[in-house]
Amino acid sequence: MPAPTLTVPPPSLCVTPDPLTPESFSPFGTAISCPLPRDLSSAPSRLSSLPPHDPAPILANQGSALKYSPISPLRNDYVAGACPSGKPAEARMSMFSCFPRTLRKIGVDDGSGTTMTRVRVVDRGKKEKVAKREVFDVRILERHPFTTQTFIPIDLSSWSHAGGVEEPVFLVVVAPTLKGEVAEAEVEVAGSGSTPGKRKKKVLIRDPPDLRNLKAFVARGGQAVTYGAGTWHAPMVVLGQRRVDFVVVQFANGVDEEDCQEVAFGEGVVVDLGKGGDYGRSSLDRFAKL
């Protein structure tokens, strides 16, 4: 069944993504990355020499490893009185192979404060051209009301292609929940009896997403993300030219509307990723300094 579509148009919103850090992402879940310097290749002789971290590491594997635990919650709220069916859930690990998304090209700000205005740039050859930026149109969000959901990228090796070497990059889009509120939506259903064909049915979305406060974060291959139980988020958005494979850890009980709830909406909410191609390379240099 297609996702219900909100009847009220979404706000006109252009969001610039932030780097994914534990602090910035904490209202929505857990950002996971190794706190150790990338060039540390031998076990330290003193734990006190390591960067501070909560939880603190302990030596493991005969002193050849450091263990940080716990680093992210595994929450199972499929209990009687919480989920309507009362059907118990089990832990589940899935594989999502996510392919690069197609981005839309738009003009840039002309400096007057009006966003996404087409401007013309004249180069030394006196040729006119339109400066382009790439945006991702957010049209659907989902949530898992009774479980956390963790996306762990694998195969993190850099990928060579005609344009150079590219590290895995993905976009994390989340929105707060309007707790206690309802939003009207329509869903297309099959007709029956005297009204064959498809028809639209009105439904209510309880605890809908707060689209006006939607946030976006850019993550690299060395990071994982846990969406908190009930957090509205976009399906995974891979940037660049390479596929990214994720192991996904969550609980599920097989009841569709309890495992995953979706809501769709029209155009208006976009994530501005900068000039074409920069999101995968130069413009993300600042995101690497986490």
Summary of the structure (lengths in Angstrom):
residues: 290
radius of gyration: 22.0
end to end distance: 40.0
largest distance: 78.2
contacts: 802
relative contact order: 0.29
helix: 8%
strand: 45%
